[in-house]
């Protein structure tokens, strides 16, 4: 019987992004072109993009969440994001995974998003 290893105490809940990869900034800009249709702020500024992992072969793995598990576009938004990233020159493959851990919260929004939504 296989058991899932328990998370180590102090381990980050959100994996780090590949911020030093040459394609990182372009991937972030592509993320900023995708909007939740119910909220007038892009999903990057909303804090829905948890991890942007780009390996040496330029394969991009995105770990993202949604504002709520019952989000009406839950089945579509990962595809929208992949469609936004795939045309970037040099990107070989895009894999977008949804996660609910940690749950998204308003504290994950950027200051720009808070200002746009009237929370500042």
C-alpha distances in whole Angstrom, upper triangle without the diagonal:
4,7,10,12,15,19,21,24,27,25,27,26,28,27,31,33,34,38,39,39,42,41,39,43,43,40,40,44,42,40,43,44,42,42,41,43,44,44,47,45,43,39,39,42,40,37,35,34,31,31,33,31,33,32,34,34,36,33,32,29,30,28,30,30,33,35,33,30,33,35,37,36,33,32,35,35,33,35,38,37,35,39,41,39,39,43,43,44,42,38,36,34,33,29,29,26,27,25,26,25,27,29,32,35,39,39,37,40,43,46,48,46,47,50,50,48,51,49,51
4,7,9,12,15,18,21,24,22,23,22,24,23,27,29,31,34,36,35,38,37,36,39,39,36,37,40,39,36,39,41,38,39,38,41,41,41,44,42,40,36,36,38,37,34,31,30,28,27,29,27,29,28,31,31,32,29,29,26,27,25,27,27,30,32,31,28,31,33,35,34,30,30,33,33,30,32,35,33,32,36,37,36,36,39,39,41,38,35,33,30,29,26,26,23,24,22,23,22,24,26,29,32,36,36,34,37,40,43,44,42,43,47,47,45,48,46,48
4,6,9,12,15,18,20,19,21,20,22,21,25,27,29,32,34,34,37,36,35,38,38,35,35,39,38,35,38,40,37,38,36,39,39,39,42,40,38,34,34,36,34,31,29,28,26,25,28,26,29,28,31,31,32,29,28,25,26,23,25,25,28,30,29,26,29,31,33,33,29,29,32,32,29,31,34,33,32,36,37,35,35,39,39,41,38,35,33,31,29,26,25,22,22,20,21,19,21,23,27,30,33,33,31,35,37,40,42,40,41,44,45,43,45,43,45
4,6,9,12,15,18,15,17,16,18,18,21,24,26,29,31,31,34,33,31,34,35,32,32,35,34,31,34,36,34,34,33,36,36,36,39,36,34,31,30,33,31,28,26,25,22,22,24,23,25,25,28,29,29,26,25,22,22,20,22,22,25,27,26,23,27,28,31,30,26,27,29,29,26,29,31,29,29,33,34,32,33,36,36,38,35,32,31,28,26,23,22,19,19,17,17,15,17,20,23,26,30,29,28,31,33,37,38,36,37,41,41,40,42,39,41
4,6,9,12,15,13,15,14,17,16,20,22,25,28,29,30,33,32,30,33,35,31,31,35,34,32,34,37,34,35,34,37,37,37,39,37,35,31,30,32,31,27,26,25,22,21,24,22,25,24,27,29,29,26,25,22,23,20,22,22,26,28,27,25,28,30,33,32,28,29,31,30,27,30,33,30,30,34,34,32,33,37,36,38,35,32,31,29,27,24,23,20,20,18,18,16,17,20,23,26,30,29,27,30,33,36,38,36,37,40,41,40,42,39,41
4,6,9,12,10,13,12,15,16,19,22,25,27,29,30,34,33,30,33,35,31,31,35,34,31,34,36,34,34,33,36,36,35,38,35,34,30,29,31,29,26,25,24,21,21,24,23,26,26,29,30,30,28,26,23,23,20,22,22,24,26,25,24,27,29,32,31,28,29,31,30,28,31,33,30,31,34,35,33,34,38,37,39,36,33,33,30,28,25,24,21,20,17,17,14,15,18,22,24,27,26,25,28,31,34,36,34,35,38,39,38,39,37,38
4,6,9,7,9,9,12,12,16,19,22,24,26,27,31,30,27,30,32,29,28,32,32,29,31,34,32,32,31,34,34,33,35,33,31,27,26,28,26,23,22,21,18,18,21,20,23,24,27,28,28,26,24,21,21,18,19,19,23,24,24,23,26,28,31,30,26,28,30,28,26,29,31,28,29,33,32,31,32,36,35,36,34,31,31,29,27,24,22,19,19,16,16,12,13,16,19,21,24,23,22,25,27,30,33,31,31,35,36,35,37,34,35
4,6,5,9,10,13,13,16,19,22,24,26,27,31,31,28,31,33,30,29,33,33,30,32,35,34,34,33,37,36,35,37,34,33,29,28,29,28,24,24,23,19,19,22,21,24,24,27,29,29,27,26,23,23,20,22,22,25,26,26,26,30,31,34,33,30,31,33,31,29,32,34,31,31,35,34,32,34,37,36,38,35,33,33,31,29,26,25,22,22,19,19,15,15,19,21,23,26,24,23,26,28,31,33,32,32,36,37,36,38,35,36
4,6,9,10,14,14,17,20,23,25,27,28,32,32,29,31,34,31,30,33,34,31,33,36,34,34,33,37,36,35,37,34,33,29,28,29,27,24,24,23,20,20,23,23,26,27,29,32,31,30,28,25,24,21,23,23,25,26,26,26,30,31,34,34,31,32,34,32,30,34,35,32,33,36,36,34,36,39,37,39,37,35,35,33,31,28,27,24,23,20,19,15,15,18,21,22,24,22,22,25,27,30,32,31,31,34,36,35,36,33,34
4,6,9,12,12,14,18,20,22,24,26,29,29,26,28,31,29,27,31,32,29,30,34,32,33,32,35,35,33,35,32,30,27,25,26,25,22,22,21,18,18,21,21,24,25,28,30,30,28,26,24,23,20,21,21,24,25,26,26,30,30,34,33,30,32,33,31,29,33,33,30,31,35,34,32,34,37,35,37,35,33,33,32,29,27,26,23,23,20,19,15,14,18,19,20,23,20,19,23,24,27,29,29,28,32,33,33,34,31,31
4,6,9,9,11,15,18,19,21,23,27,26,23,26,28,26,25,28,29,26,28,31,30,30,30,33,33,32,33,30,28,25,23,24,24,20,20,19,15,15,18,17,21,21,24,27,26,25,23,20,19,17,18,19,22,23,24,24,28,28,32,31,27,29,31,28,26,29,30,27,28,32,31,29,31,34,32,34,32,29,30,28,26,23,22,20,20,17,17,13,12,16,18,19,22,20,18,22,23,26,28,28,28,31,33,32,33,30,31
4,5,6,8,12,15,16,19,21,24,24,21,23,25,22,21,25,25,22,24,27,26,27,26,30,30,28,29,26,25,21,19,21,20,16,16,15,11,12,15,15,18,20,23,25,24,23,20,18,16,14,15,16,19,20,22,22,26,26,29,28,25,27,28,25,23,26,27,24,25,29,28,26,28,31,29,31,29,27,28,26,23,21,20,18,17,14,15,11,10,14,15,16,19,17,15,18,20,22,25,24,24,28,29,28,30,27,28
4,7,9,13,16,18,20,22,25,24,21,23,25,22,20,24,24,21,23,26,24,24,23,27,27,25,27,24,23,19,18,19,18,14,14,13,10,11,14,15,19,20,24,26,24,22,20,17,15,12,12,13,16,17,18,18,22,22,25,24,21,23,25,22,20,24,25,22,23,27,26,24,27,30,28,31,29,26,27,25,22,20,18,15,14,11,11,7,6,10,12,14,16,15,13,17,18,22,24,22,23,26,27,26,28,25,27
4,6,9,13,14,17,18,21,20,17,19,21,18,17,20,20,17,19,22,21,22,21,25,25,23,25,22,20,16,15,16,15,12,11,10,6,7,10,12,15,17,21,23,21,19,16,13,11,9,10,11,14,16,17,18,21,21,24,23,20,22,22,20,18,21,22,19,20,23,22,21,23,26,25,27,26,23,24,22,19,17,15,13,12,10,11,8,7,11,11,13,16,14,12,15,16,20,21,20,21,24,25,25,27,24,25
4,7,10,12,15,15,19,18,15,18,19,17,16,20,20,17,20,23,21,23,23,27,27,26,27,23,21,18,16,18,18,14,13,11,7,6,9,9,12,14,17,19,18,16,14,11,10,9,11,13,17,19,20,20,24,23,26,24,21,23,23,21,18,21,22,19,19,23,22,20,22,25,23,25,23,21,21,19,17,15,14,13,13,12,14,11,11,14,15,17,19,18,15,17,18,22,23,22,24,27,27,27,29,27,28
4,7,8,11,12,16,15,12,15,17,15,14,18,19,17,19,22,21,23,23,27,28,26,27,23,21,18,15,17,18,14,14,11,8,6,8,8,11,13,16,18,17,16,13,12,11,10,13,15,18,20,23,23,26,25,28,26,23,25,25,22,19,22,23,19,19,23,21,19,21,24,21,23,22,19,21,19,17,16,15,15,16,15,17,14,14,17,16,18,20,18,15,17,17,20,22,22,23,26,27,27,29,27,27
4,6,9,9,12,12,9,11,13,11,11,14,15,14,16,19,19,21,22,26,27,25,25,21,19,16,13,15,17,13,13,10,8,5,5,5,8,11,14,16,14,13,11,10,9,10,12,15,18,20,23,23,26,25,27,25,22,24,23,20,18,20,20,16,17,20,18,15,18,20,18,20,18,16,18,17,15,14,14,14,16,15,18,16,16,18,17,19,20,19,15,17,17,20,21,20,23,25,25,26,29,27,27
4,6,6,9,9,7,10,12,11,11,14,15,15,17,20,20,23,24,28,29,27,27,24,20,18,15,18,19,16,17,13,12,8,6,5,6,8,10,13,11,11,10,10,11,12,15,18,21,24,26,27,30,28,30,27,25,26,25,22,19,21,21,17,17,20,18,15,17,19,16,17,15,14,16,15,14,15,15,16,18,18,21,20,20,22,21,23,24,22,19,20,19,22,23,23,25,27,28,29,31,30,30
4,6,8,9,6,8,11,10,10,13,15,14,16,19,20,22,24,28,29,27,26,22,19,18,14,16,19,16,17,13,12,10,8,8,9,11,13,15,13,14,12,13,13,14,16,19,22,24,27,28,31,29,31,28,26,27,26,23,21,23,22,18,19,21,19,16,18,19,16,18,16,15,18,18,17,17,17,19,20,20,23,21,21,23,21,23,23,21,18,19,17,20,20,21,24,25,26,27,29,28,28
4,6,9,7,9,12,12,12,15,17,17,19,21,23,25,27,31,32,30,29,26,23,21,18,20,22,20,20,17,16,13,11,10,9,11,11,14,13,15,13,15,16,17,20,23,26,28,31,31,34,32,34,31,30,30,29,26,24,25,25,21,21,23,21,17,19,20,17,17,16,15,18,19,18,19,20,21,23,24,26,25,24,26,25,27,27,25,22,22,21,23,23,25,27,28,29,31,33,32,31
4,5,5,8,10,10,12,14,15,16,18,20,21,24,27,30,32,30,29,26,22,21,18,20,23,20,20,17,16,13,10,9,7,8,8,11,9,11,11,13,14,17,19,22,25,28,30,31,34,31,33,30,28,29,27,24,22,23,22,19,18,20,18,15,16,17,14,14,12,12,14,15,15,17,18,20,22,23,26,25,25,27,26,28,28,27,23,24,22,25,25,25,28,30,30,31,34,33,33
4,6,7,8,10,11,13,14,16,17,19,21,24,27,30,32,30,29,26,22,22,19,21,24,22,22,18,19,16,12,12,9,11,10,12,9,12,12,15,16,19,21,24,27,29,32,33,35,33,34,31,30,30,28,25,23,23,23,19,18,20,17,14,15,15,12,11,10,11,14,15,16,18,19,22,24,26,29,28,28,29,28,30,30,28,25,25,23,26,25,26,29,30,30,32,34,34,33
4,6,5,6,9,10,11,12,14,16,18,21,24,27,29,27,26,23,19,19,16,19,21,20,19,16,17,14,10,10,8,10,11,11,8,10,9,12,13,16,18,22,24,27,29,30,32,29,31,27,26,26,24,21,19,20,19,15,15,16,14,10,12,12,8,9,8,8,11,13,12,15,16,19,22,23,26,26,26,27,26,28,28,27,23,23,22,24,23,24,27,28,28,30,32,32,32
4,5,5,6,9,10,11,13,15,16,19,22,25,27,25,24,20,17,16,13,16,18,16,16,13,14,11,8,9,7,11,12,13,10,11,9,11,11,14,16,19,21,24,27,27,30,27,29,25,24,25,23,20,18,19,18,14,14,16,14,11,13,14,11,12,11,11,14,14,13,15,15,17,19,21,23,23,23,24,22,24,24,23,20,20,18,21,20,21,24,25,25,27,29,29,29
4,5,5,6,9,10,11,13,15,18,21,24,26,23,22,19,15,15,12,14,17,16,17,14,15,13,10,12,11,14,16,17,13,15,12,14,14,16,17,20,22,24,27,28,30,27,29,26,25,26,24,20,19,20,18,15,16,17,13,11,14,14,11,13,13,13,16,17,15,17,17,20,21,23,25,25,24,25,23,24,24,23,19,19,17,19,18,19,22,23,22,25,27,27,27
4,5,5,6,9,10,11,13,17,20,22,25,23,21,18,15,15,13,15,18,17,17,14,16,14,11,13,12,15,16,16,12,13,11,14,13,17,17,20,22,24,27,28,30,27,28,24,24,24,22,19,17,18,16,13,13,14,10,8,11,10,7,9,11,10,14,14,13,16,16,19,21,23,25,26,26,26,24,26,25,25,21,20,19,21,19,20,23,24,23,25,28,28,28
4,5,5,6,9,10,12,15,18,20,23,21,20,17,14,13,10,14,16,15,14,11,13,11,8,10,9,13,15,15,11,11,9,10,10,13,14,17,18,21,24,25,26,24,25,21,21,21,19,16,14,15,13,10,10,11,9,6,9,10,8,10,11,9,12,12,10,13,12,15,17,19,22,22,22,23,21,23,23,23,19,18,17,20,19,19,22,24,22,24,27,27,28
4,5,5,6,9,10,13,16,19,21,19,18,14,11,10,7,10,13,12,12,9,11,10,8,11,12,15,17,18,14,14,11,12,11,13,13,15,17,19,22,23,25,22,24,21,20,21,19,16,15,16,14,11,12,13,10,9,12,13,11,14,15,13,16,16,13,15,14,16,17,19,21,21,21,21,19,20,20,19,16,15,14,17,15,15,19,20,19,21,24,23,24
4,5,5,7,9,12,16,18,20,18,17,14,10,11,9,11,14,14,14,12,15,14,12,15,15,18,20,20,16,17,14,15,14,16,15,18,19,20,24,25,27,23,24,21,21,22,19,16,16,16,14,11,13,13,9,9,12,12,10,13,15,14,17,17,15,17,16,19,19,21,23,24,24,24,21,22,21,21,18,16,15,17,15,15,19,20,18,20,23,24,24
4,5,5,7,11,14,16,19,18,16,14,10,10,9,12,14,14,14,12,15,14,12,14,14,18,19,19,15,15,12,14,12,15,14,17,17,19,22,23,25,21,22,18,19,19,16,13,13,13,10,8,9,9,5,6,9,9,8,12,14,12,15,14,12,14,13,16,17,20,22,23,23,23,21,22,22,23,19,18,17,19,17,17,21,21,20,21,25,25,26
4,5,6,9,11,14,17,15,14,11,8,7,6,9,11,11,10,8,11,11,10,13,14,18,20,20,16,15,12,12,10,12,11,13,14,16,19,20,21,18,19,16,16,17,14,11,11,12,9,6,9,10,7,7,11,12,11,15,16,14,17,15,12,13,11,14,14,17,19,20,20,19,17,19,18,19,16,14,14,17,15,14,18,19,18,19,22,22,23
4,6,8,11,13,15,13,12,9,5,6,5,7,10,11,11,10,13,14,13,16,17,21,23,23,19,19,16,16,13,15,13,15,15,16,19,21,22,19,20,17,17,19,16,13,13,14,11,9,12,13,9,10,14,14,14,17,19,17,20,19,16,17,15,17,17,19,21,22,21,21,17,19,18,18,15,13,12,15,12,12,15,16,14,16,19,20,21
4,7,10,12,15,13,11,10,6,8,9,10,12,14,13,13,16,17,15,18,19,22,25,24,20,20,17,17,15,17,15,16,16,17,20,22,22,19,19,16,17,18,15,12,13,13,10,8,11,11,7,10,13,13,13,17,19,17,20,19,16,17,15,18,18,21,22,24,24,23,20,21,20,21,18,16,15,18,15,14,18,18,16,17,21,22,23
4,7,9,12,11,10,9,6,6,8,10,11,12,11,11,15,16,15,18,19,23,25,25,21,20,16,16,13,15,12,13,12,14,17,18,19,15,15,12,13,14,11,8,10,10,7,6,10,10,7,10,13,14,15,18,20,18,20,18,15,16,13,15,15,18,19,21,21,20,17,19,18,20,17,15,15,18,16,14,17,18,16,17,20,21,23
4,6,8,7,7,6,4,5,9,10,9,12,10,12,16,17,17,21,22,26,29,28,24,23,20,19,16,16,13,13,11,12,15,17,17,13,13,11,12,14,12,9,11,12,9,9,13,13,11,14,17,18,18,22,24,21,24,22,18,18,15,17,16,18,19,21,21,19,16,17,16,18,16,14,14,17,14,12,15,16,13,14,17,18,20
4,5,5,7,7,7,6,10,11,9,12,10,12,16,18,18,22,24,27,30,30,26,25,21,20,16,16,13,12,9,9,11,13,13,9,10,8,10,12,10,8,11,13,10,11,14,15,14,16,19,21,21,25,27,24,26,23,20,19,16,16,14,16,17,19,19,17,14,15,14,17,15,13,15,17,16,12,15,17,14,13,17,18,20
4,6,7,9,9,10,14,14,12,15,14,16,19,22,22,25,27,31,33,33,29,27,24,23,20,20,16,15,12,12,13,15,14,10,9,8,11,13,11,10,13,14,12,13,17,16,15,19,21,22,23,27,29,26,28,26,22,22,19,19,17,19,20,23,22,20,17,18,17,20,19,16,18,20,18,15,17,18,15,14,18,19,22
4,7,9,11,11,15,14,12,15,14,17,20,23,24,27,29,33,36,35,32,30,27,25,22,21,17,15,12,10,12,14,13,9,9,10,12,15,14,12,16,17,15,16,20,20,19,22,24,25,27,30,32,29,31,28,25,24,21,21,18,20,19,22,22,19,16,16,15,18,17,15,17,19,17,14,15,17,14,12,15,16,20
4,6,8,9,12,11,9,13,12,15,18,21,22,26,28,31,35,34,31,29,26,24,21,20,16,15,12,10,12,15,15,12,12,12,14,17,15,13,16,18,15,16,20,20,18,21,24,25,25,29,31,28,30,28,25,24,21,21,19,20,19,21,21,18,15,14,13,16,15,12,14,15,13,10,12,13,10,8,12,13,16
4,7,9,12,11,10,13,14,16,19,22,22,26,28,32,34,34,31,29,26,25,22,21,18,17,14,13,16,19,18,15,16,15,17,19,17,15,18,19,16,16,20,20,18,20,23,24,24,28,30,28,30,28,25,25,22,23,21,22,22,24,23,21,17,17,15,17,16,13,14,14,12,9,11,12,8,8,11,13,16
4,7,8,7,7,10,11,13,16,19,19,23,25,28,31,31,28,27,23,22,19,19,15,15,13,12,16,18,19,15,17,15,16,19,17,14,16,18,15,14,18,18,16,18,22,22,22,26,27,25,28,26,23,23,20,21,19,20,20,22,21,19,15,15,13,15,13,10,10,11,9,6,9,10,7,8,12,13,15
4,6,6,6,9,9,10,14,16,16,19,21,25,28,28,24,23,19,19,15,16,13,13,12,12,16,18,19,15,16,14,15,17,15,12,13,15,12,11,15,15,12,14,18,19,18,22,24,21,24,22,19,19,16,18,17,18,19,20,20,18,15,15,14,15,13,10,10,13,10,8,12,13,11,11,15,16,17
4,6,5,6,5,7,10,13,13,17,19,22,26,26,22,21,17,16,12,12,9,9,9,10,13,15,16,13,15,12,13,15,13,10,11,13,11,9,13,14,12,13,17,18,18,22,23,20,23,20,17,16,13,14,13,14,15,17,16,15,12,13,12,14,11,9,10,13,12,10,13,15,13,13,17,17,18
4,5,5,6,6,9,11,11,15,17,20,23,24,20,19,16,15,11,12,9,11,11,12,16,18,19,17,18,16,16,18,16,12,13,15,13,10,14,15,13,13,17,18,17,20,21,19,21,20,16,16,14,15,14,15,16,17,16,16,12,13,13,13,10,8,8,12,11,9,13,15,14,14,17,17,18
4,5,8,8,11,13,14,18,20,24,26,27,24,23,19,18,15,15,12,13,12,12,16,19,20,18,20,18,18,20,19,15,16,18,16,14,17,18,16,16,20,21,20,23,24,22,25,23,20,20,17,18,17,17,18,18,17,16,13,13,11,11,9,6,5,8,7,6,9,11,10,11,14,14,14
4,6,8,10,13,15,19,21,25,28,29,25,24,20,19,15,14,11,10,9,9,12,15,17,14,17,15,15,18,17,14,15,18,16,14,17,19,17,18,21,23,22,26,27,24,26,24,21,20,17,17,15,15,15,16,15,13,9,9,8,9,7,4,6,9,9,6,8,11,10,10,13,12,14
4,6,7,10,12,16,19,22,25,26,23,22,18,16,13,11,9,8,9,9,13,15,17,15,18,17,16,18,18,14,15,18,16,14,17,19,17,17,21,23,22,25,25,23,25,23,19,18,15,15,13,13,13,13,12,11,8,8,8,8,5,5,7,10,11,9,11,14,14,13,16,15,16
4,6,9,11,15,18,21,24,25,22,20,16,14,10,9,5,5,6,7,10,12,15,12,15,13,12,15,14,11,11,14,13,11,14,17,15,15,19,21,21,24,24,21,23,20,17,15,12,11,10,10,10,11,11,10,7,9,10,11,8,8,10,14,14,12,14,17,16,15,18,17,19
4,6,7,11,14,17,21,21,18,17,13,11,7,6,4,7,9,11,14,15,18,15,18,15,14,16,15,12,11,14,13,10,12,15,14,13,16,19,18,21,21,18,20,17,14,13,10,10,10,10,12,12,12,12,10,12,13,13,10,10,11,15,15,14,16,19,18,18,21,20,21
4,7,10,13,16,20,21,18,17,13,11,8,5,5,7,10,12,15,16,19,17,20,18,16,18,18,14,13,16,16,13,15,18,17,16,18,21,20,23,22,19,21,18,15,14,11,10,10,9,11,10,9,11,9,12,14,13,9,11,13,16,17,16,18,21,21,20,23,21,23
4,6,10,13,16,17,15,13,10,8,6,5,7,10,13,16,18,18,22,20,22,20,18,19,19,16,13,16,17,13,14,17,16,14,17,19,18,20,19,16,18,16,13,12,10,10,11,11,13,12,12,14,13,16,17,16,13,14,15,19,19,18,21,23,23,23,26,25,26
4,7,10,13,14,12,10,7,6,5,7,9,12,15,18,21,21,24,22,24,21,19,20,19,16,13,15,15,12,12,15,14,11,14,16,14,17,15,13,14,13,10,10,9,11,12,13,16,16,16,17,16,19,20,19,15,16,17,20,20,19,22,24,24,25,28,26,27
4,7,10,11,9,8,6,5,6,8,11,15,18,21,23,23,26,24,26,23,21,21,21,18,15,17,18,14,13,17,16,13,14,17,15,17,15,12,13,12,10,10,10,11,14,15,18,17,17,20,19,22,23,22,19,20,20,24,24,23,26,28,28,29,31,30,31
4,7,8,6,6,5,6,9,12,14,18,21,24,26,26,29,27,29,25,23,23,22,20,17,18,18,15,13,16,15,12,13,15,13,14,11,9,10,10,9,10,12,14,17,18,21,21,21,23,23,25,26,26,22,23,22,26,26,25,28,30,30,31,34,33,33
4,5,5,6,7,8,12,14,17,21,24,27,29,29,32,30,31,28,26,26,25,23,19,20,21,18,16,19,18,15,15,17,15,15,12,10,10,10,11,12,14,16,19,20,24,23,24,26,26,28,30,29,25,26,26,29,29,29,32,34,34,35,37,36,37
4,5,7,10,12,15,18,21,25,28,31,33,33,35,34,35,31,29,29,28,26,23,23,24,21,19,21,20,17,16,18,15,15,11,11,10,12,13,15,18,19,23,24,27,27,27,30,29,32,33,32,28,29,29,32,32,32,35,37,36,37,40,39,40
4,6,9,12,15,18,21,25,28,31,33,32,35,33,34,30,28,27,26,25,21,21,22,20,17,19,19,15,14,16,14,13,9,8,7,9,11,13,17,19,22,24,28,27,28,30,30,33,34,34,30,31,30,33,33,33,36,38,37,38,41,40,41
4,6,10,13,16,19,22,25,28,30,30,32,30,31,27,26,25,24,22,19,19,19,16,14,16,15,12,11,13,10,10,7,5,6,7,9,12,14,17,20,22,26,26,26,28,27,30,31,31,27,27,27,30,29,29,32,34,33,35,38,37,38
4,7,10,13,16,20,23,26,28,27,29,27,28,25,23,22,21,19,16,16,17,14,12,14,14,11,10,13,11,12,9,6,5,5,6,8,11,14,17,19,23,23,24,26,25,28,30,29,26,26,26,30,29,29,32,34,33,34,37,36,37
4,6,10,13,16,19,22,24,24,26,24,25,22,20,19,18,16,13,14,15,11,9,12,12,9,9,12,11,12,10,7,8,6,5,6,8,11,14,16,20,20,21,22,22,25,26,26,22,23,23,26,26,25,28,30,29,30,33,32,33
4,7,10,13,16,20,21,21,23,22,23,20,18,17,17,15,11,13,14,11,10,13,13,10,11,15,14,16,14,11,11,8,6,5,6,8,11,13,16,16,18,19,19,22,24,24,20,21,22,25,25,24,27,29,28,29,32,31,32
4,6,10,13,16,18,18,20,18,20,17,15,15,15,12,9,11,12,9,9,12,12,10,12,15,15,17,16,13,14,11,8,6,5,6,8,10,14,14,15,16,15,18,20,20,16,17,18,22,22,20,23,26,25,25,28,27,29
4,7,11,14,15,15,18,17,19,16,13,14,15,12,9,13,14,11,11,15,15,13,16,19,18,21,20,17,17,14,11,9,6,5,6,7,10,10,11,13,12,16,18,18,14,16,18,21,22,20,22,25,24,24,27,26,27
4,7,10,12,12,15,13,16,13,11,13,13,10,8,12,12,10,12,15,14,14,16,19,19,22,22,19,20,17,13,11,7,6,5,6,8,10,10,10,9,13,15,15,12,13,15,19,19,17,19,22,21,21,24,23,25
4,7,8,9,12,10,13,12,9,12,13,10,9,13,14,12,14,17,17,17,19,22,22,26,26,22,23,20,16,14,10,8,5,5,6,8,9,8,7,10,12,14,11,12,15,19,19,16,18,21,20,19,22,21,23
4,5,7,9,7,10,9,7,11,11,9,10,13,13,12,15,17,17,18,21,23,24,27,28,24,25,22,18,16,12,11,8,8,8,11,11,8,7,10,11,14,11,12,15,18,18,15,16,20,18,17,20,19,22
4,7,9,7,10,11,10,13,14,12,13,17,16,15,18,20,20,21,24,26,26,30,31,27,29,26,22,20,16,15,11,11,9,12,11,8,6,7,9,12,10,11,14,17,17,13,14,17,16,14,17,16,19
4,5,5,9,10,9,12,14,13,14,17,17,17,20,22,22,23,26,28,29,33,33,29,30,27,23,21,17,15,11,11,9,12,12,8,8,9,11,14,13,14,18,20,21,17,18,21,20,17,20,19,22
4,6,9,10,7,11,13,12,14,17,17,17,20,22,22,23,25,28,29,33,33,29,30,26,22,20,16,14,10,9,8,11,12,9,10,12,15,17,16,17,21,24,24,20,21,25,23,21,24,23,26
4,6,9,7,10,13,13,15,17,18,18,21,22,23,25,27,29,31,34,34,31,31,28,24,22,18,16,13,13,11,15,16,13,13,15,17,20,19,19,23,25,25,21,22,25,24,21,24,23,27
4,6,5,9,10,10,12,15,14,15,18,19,20,22,24,26,28,31,32,28,29,26,22,20,16,15,12,13,12,16,16,13,12,14,15,19,17,17,20,23,22,19,20,23,21,18,22,21,25
4,6,8,9,10,13,14,14,16,18,19,20,22,24,26,28,31,32,29,29,26,23,21,17,17,14,16,15,19,20,17,16,18,19,22,21,20,23,25,24,21,22,25,22,20,23,24,27
4,5,5,6,9,10,10,12,14,15,16,18,20,22,24,27,28,25,26,23,19,18,14,14,12,14,15,18,19,17,16,18,19,22,20,19,22,24,23,20,22,24,22,20,24,24,27
4,6,6,8,10,11,12,14,15,16,18,19,22,24,27,28,24,24,21,18,15,12,11,9,11,12,15,17,14,14,17,18,21,19,19,21,25,24,20,22,25,23,21,25,25,28
4,6,7,8,10,12,13,14,16,17,18,21,23,26,27,23,23,19,16,14,11,11,10,13,14,17,19,17,17,20,22,24,22,22,24,28,27,23,26,28,26,25,28,28,31
4,6,5,6,9,10,11,13,15,16,18,20,24,24,21,21,18,15,14,11,12,11,14,16,19,21,19,18,21,22,24,22,21,23,26,25,22,25,27,24,23,27,27,30
4,5,5,6,9,10,11,13,14,17,18,22,23,19,20,17,14,12,9,10,10,13,14,17,18,17,15,18,19,21,18,18,20,23,21,19,21,24,21,21,24,24,27
4,5,5,6,9,10,11,12,15,16,20,20,17,17,14,10,9,6,7,7,11,14,16,18,17,16,19,20,22,19,19,20,24,23,20,23,26,23,23,27,27,29
4,5,5,6,9,10,10,13,15,18,19,16,16,13,10,9,8,10,11,15,17,20,21,21,19,22,24,25,22,22,23,26,25,23,26,28,25,25,29,29,31
4,6,5,6,9,10,12,14,18,19,16,17,14,11,12,10,12,13,16,19,21,22,21,19,22,22,24,21,20,21,24,22,20,23,25,22,22,26,27,29
4,5,5,6,9,11,12,16,17,13,15,12,9,9,7,10,11,15,17,19,20,19,18,20,21,22,19,18,19,22,20,19,22,24,22,22,26,26,28
4,5,5,6,9,11,14,14,11,12,9,6,7,7,10,12,16,19,21,22,22,20,23,24,25,22,21,22,25,24,22,25,27,25,26,29,30,31
4,6,6,7,10,13,14,12,13,11,9,11,10,14,16,19,22,24,25,25,23,26,26,27,24,23,24,27,24,23,26,28,25,26,30,31,32
4,6,7,8,12,14,11,13,12,10,12,11,15,16,19,22,24,24,24,22,24,24,25,22,21,21,24,21,20,24,25,23,24,27,28,29
4,6,6,9,10,8,10,9,7,10,10,14,16,19,22,23,24,24,22,25,25,26,22,21,21,24,22,21,25,26,25,26,29,30,31
4,6,8,9,6,8,7,6,10,11,15,18,21,24,26,26,27,25,28,29,29,26,25,25,28,26,25,29,30,28,29,33,33,34
4,6,9,7,9,10,10,14,15,19,21,24,27,29,30,30,28,30,30,31,27,26,26,29,26,26,30,31,28,30,33,34,35
4,6,6,9,10,10,14,15,19,21,24,27,28,29,29,27,30,30,30,26,25,24,27,25,25,29,30,28,30,33,33,34
4,6,9,11,12,16,18,22,25,27,30,31,32,33,31,33,33,33,29,29,28,30,28,28,32,33,31,33,36,37,37
4,6,9,11,15,17,21,24,26,30,30,31,32,31,33,34,33,30,29,28,31,30,30,33,34,33,35,38,38,38
4,6,8,11,14,17,20,23,26,27,28,29,27,30,31,31,27,27,26,29,28,28,31,33,31,33,36,36,37
4,7,10,14,17,20,23,27,27,28,30,29,32,33,33,29,29,29,32,31,31,34,36,34,35,39,39,39
4,7,10,13,17,20,23,24,26,27,26,29,31,31,27,27,28,31,30,29,32,34,33,33,37,37,38
4,7,10,13,16,20,21,22,23,22,25,27,27,24,24,24,28,27,26,29,31,29,30,33,33,35
4,7,10,13,17,18,19,20,20,23,25,26,22,23,24,28,27,25,28,31,29,30,33,32,34
4,7,10,13,15,16,17,16,20,22,23,19,20,21,25,24,22,25,28,26,26,30,29,31
4,7,10,12,14,14,15,18,21,21,18,19,21,25,25,23,25,28,27,26,30,29,31
4,7,9,11,11,11,15,18,19,16,18,20,24,24,21,23,26,25,24,27,26,28
4,6,8,8,9,13,16,17,15,17,20,23,24,21,23,26,25,24,27,25,28
4,6,5,7,11,14,15,14,16,19,22,23,21,21,25,25,23,26,24,26
3,5,8,11,15,15,13,16,19,22,24,21,22,26,26,24,26,24,26
4,6,9,12,12,11,14,17,20,22,20,20,24,24,22,24,22,24
4,6,10,11,10,13,16,19,21,18,18,22,22,20,22,20,22
4,7,8,7,9,13,16,17,14,14,18,18,16,19,16,19
4,5,6,8,11,14,15,13,12,16,16,14,16,13,16
4,5,6,9,11,12,10,8,12,13,11,12,10,12
4,6,8,10,12,10,9,13,14,13,14,11,12
4,7,9,11,10,10,13,14,13,15,13,14
4,7,8,6,6,10,11,10,12,10,11
4,5,5,6,9,10,11,12,11,11
4,5,5,6,9,10,10,9,8
4,6,5,6,9,10,10,9
4,5,5,6,8,8,9
4,6,5,6,5,6
4,5,5,6,5
4,6,8,8
4,6,8
4,6
4
